[in-house]
């Protein structure tokens, strides 16, 4: 048995994840291989720790425990190493990550309700908690946060960030603290950790600053703090769930075998060629998006806690007094939010409100359709949240909990609201900017391979341009092109949110937290006004300013498309742009400051106060009977090779567009039907030829039909 374990462990350590080509979410295995090269004895030390852990686990099966207290409390010191102000994350952002670690490792996370019933019997409370250190190594009082300015623009997985002599910050004693370094990591890297057995001077976890915590400078889809949950798992001796090889072994018996890492948010159940009928892609040790992760298994818990048993590698940490007494964090004293209500409810949006809780750092808000079993999660820093992308004539539910310095509250009781019908009664076009300068290129600057643009439109500009509260739903955005390039803009994406800011003080982009993606698809600019009709209309609250963000990623450059723009020398409202030679432009945090801003036209529409007779799609994707529903139908459903889309254009000469989305909300097919006459129409999609040369795999998808300003969406299932 011992020899077999040695062979297995050595094989695992020799294999680098074949998923690296797809993602740089974690470089723990790369860090391990580097450390083994400089320390030939590391592998034998890790084997000794592994044998010891297996013996402790085997012994505990007969005794029912490992000879340790039920809950282990770990003191944490967070070393913030920053080059720019945006990288110098706030205490609130740090605290939000500590709260997430406590919720995830104690299975108090709100999204645990999304764990499939297939795995509910093994999903477990790991009985591990974390606190920001209250005592420094010298015995002085501390916040548990250090801050170090560095001249290094970014770090890699070479541990330089862990040394003051290399522009980072030295570790605190690893037998008393979990060291977490938060910095700017290059190459799209989200984080890496050091397994038990490595050098004490570098023991700990490194996390990208925009993937740390859930508030502040965080960027989706890694904005829920799960990068740290994942890396701390490695620090606690957990392996990647797929065993870092095809059908590999993560040394845990209750996690199903996988062929490889999972990305984005797969649909359950997901089978594989290893003989697994349902992969545990929601496990924190996979590579799924933050919003898809929600569990550790009982076997993983045993591996982690074995480190703290008598004689275990991290036993000393269990008795460290660095938290200030060494006790577990006090029970949460945050009050539960009350007074929940929804205002400004439209067919596509609503503002959710609740009473302010004293001492609140932020609020977690869950929203779902009343017929759905899964919640969508949001974060708010005030006692209200504007949400978009709703469907007309549908009942929704929401609940709120508080995050404060001592932890989190329970969720509030559930409040419901119903959206009205979706027949618009009026519309208007608002023009902002009439400048005649032709020096501007954003958002179509194809002279570079990639571009990200942000600009602010103030309320006063909207009102001056003709905005009125009767038409408060933003449905389109247009730019006036002076000279057009023929270059296709890949994944041209527009996102919008409210902001109280009216200018930029430096080259840092504003946070994309709670932004609504209103448009996404490949696009080629043409001369004249280029109008982007939103797939998801955005409801403007009539009070704040609008922050607009546009990004796209190309593989080659071309000549610029130039737009008419206005100059704002007072820097009242500006945009910033940045162009990179690699993908991921939407995630960059700094750009270049400019006083040129494109002229824009914004299309708004409004609704009458009385609900229209048309009903929106129900949760099954079947349209309920009602007037003016354009007879939108999909068949066959489920489908194997193609889907037929039938609809009726009620008025003459309406523009028609069909869009196909995956369940992550990404547009995977866009089909402009042009201007169509009144009457019945049929459009068919072949799963093998109509999706940019790639086959549509089995799963659940969304089909949106836009006829003029009317948008309807239905689900369909592909079974191949």
Secondary structure, DSSP 8 states (H G I E B T S, - for coil): -HHHHHHHHHHHHH---GGGGT--S--HHHHHHHHHHH-TTHHHHHHHHHHHHHHHHHHHHHHSS-SS-SSEEEEEEEEEEESSGGGS--HHHHHHHHHHHHHHHTT--GGGGGS-GGGTTTB----EEEEE-SB-TTS-B--SEEEEE-S-S-B-SSSGGG-GGGTS-----TTT-EEEEEE-BSTT--EEE--TTS-GGG-SEEEEGGGSSSSSS--TTS-SSHHHHHHHHHHTT---TTTTSTT---S-TTS---SS---S---SS---TTS-SS--TTBTTS---GGG--B-BHHHHHHHHHTTSTT-TTHHHHT--TTTSS--------------EEES--SSEEEEE----TTEEEEEEEEEETT-S--EEEEESSSEEEEE---TT-EEEEEEEEEETTEE------EEEE-----EEEEEEEEE----EEEE-TT--TTSSEEEEEEEE-HHHHHHTT--TTS-EEEEEEEEEEE----EEEEEEEEEEEES--S-SSSB----TT-EEEEEEEEE--SEEEEEEEEEEEE--SSSEEEEEEEEE-SS-----EEEEEE-TT-SS-EEEE--SSS-GGG--B-EEESEEE-EEEEEEEE-SS--S---B-TTS-B-S-SS-TT-EEESSSBSSEEEEEEEE-SSSEEEEEEEEETTS-EEEEEEEEEE-SEEEEEEEETTTSSTTS---SEEEEEEEEETTEEEEEEEEE--
